[in-house]
Amino acid sequence: MKRTKLTLIAGATTVLLGLAGCSTTGAEGNNSSAAEKVTIGISPFQDTYLPYIGQVKGWFKSAGLDVQLKSLAWNSVMTAVASGSVDMAVNNTTGVVSAANANPDVIYAYGWNPFTEGTALMIRPDGPLKTLDELKKNQSKAEAEKSVIEQLKGRTVVTTEGTDMGKALSIALSRNHIPESDVKVVDMDTDAGLAAFLSGTGDAYIGGIPERAKALSEGMKVGVAGPALAPPAINGIVTTKGYLAKNEKSVLKVINVMHRIIRYCDAKTDQCGTTITDQLNKTTAAGLTLDGFKQYWQKIELYAGDAKAAKQMILDPTGVAYWKTSWDSDNSYLVGTKAIPAAVPASSNFDMQRVWTAYVKEYGETEKGY
């Protein structure tokens, strides 16, 4: 692909989250000793912002954790993790694979959120590109999925390289035997990329769900989404081997709170969505609404409410987001685009199975309530 680098990266700034309220429901942690300080990096998307719920509800505090949340641009998360400016962050396998050659200590610890249908190629309503649904009127589904990607030849796509978003484009081109040199890519951070696309840059755009929602509200259309682009990204905890070895109990506590948050959002989707969208819209221009949040929750992307669900989705070879499929596609994309010099073995940088076993021993495979 012809690449134009116009990256606007937001620095790591502390989110205004000194909101540790007390919780009166669910299992409480032991508060008799000093709380363990943990810094977690989150990015301004509706899924990666979920830890904010745990902060507002006081669930990290009740688990014995003194959590500080730091807002990070998506494409700066792994740098922050590797440098130690955060103890852990919410990111995905693509992030770990992209960073591990330069920073071998980074590791994917645990996943809970497969981005099954979330990745979308957004196009202009009156532009030269057609949607999958439009193409399916005269073609089979398989033919239309091929055609919707083939029409990108000679076009410009705005996305964020070195992430699952850039990966989606690269894999879609590769699957359809389209040389990457046939497509021009404008590489920008998600928020800046969306603004550029809405103001006229490029023929198509790939970003996150808030950007997708904003683009739809501005009249743009979904060209194609989900597996037709790439295997689903899997959001979860990324950290370093050193931190995990010394602080595994803290990592397990964070996972426990995350599963609790998901069960709460399943039961109280309106309240959860309002909290997330209100905070998200303070920090981005996405304009995600509660209705938009509800349309996406457990539909366009999935969330595991306990370890059993995480195993079924991610660790099971027949799962909707089997980790190895995503890991292998990450390596294929990043090596193929020369973003990394060599493939990253899962044996050295993917630790979810072991962490899952430790979690089940501590908290059980099935959990109820919030």
Secondary structure, 3 states (H helix, E strand, C coil): CEEEECCCCCCCEECCCCCCCCCCCCCCCCCCCCCEEEEEEECCCCCCCCHHHHHHHCHHHHCCEEEEEEECCHHHHHHHHHHCCCCEEEEEHHHHHHHHCCCCCEEEEEEEEEECCCCEEEECCCCCCCCHHHHCCCCCHHHHHHHHHHCCCCCEEEECCCCHHHHHHHHHHHHCCCCHHHCEEEECCHHHHHHHHHCCCCCEECCCHHHHHHHHHCCCEEEEEHHHCCCCEEEEEEEEHHHHHHCHHHHHHHHHHHHHHHHHHHHCHHHHHHHHHHHHHHHCCCCCCHHHHHHHECCCECCCCCHHHHHHHHHCCCCCCCHHHHHHHHHHHHHHCCCCCCCCCHHHHECHHHHHHHHHHHHCCCCCCC
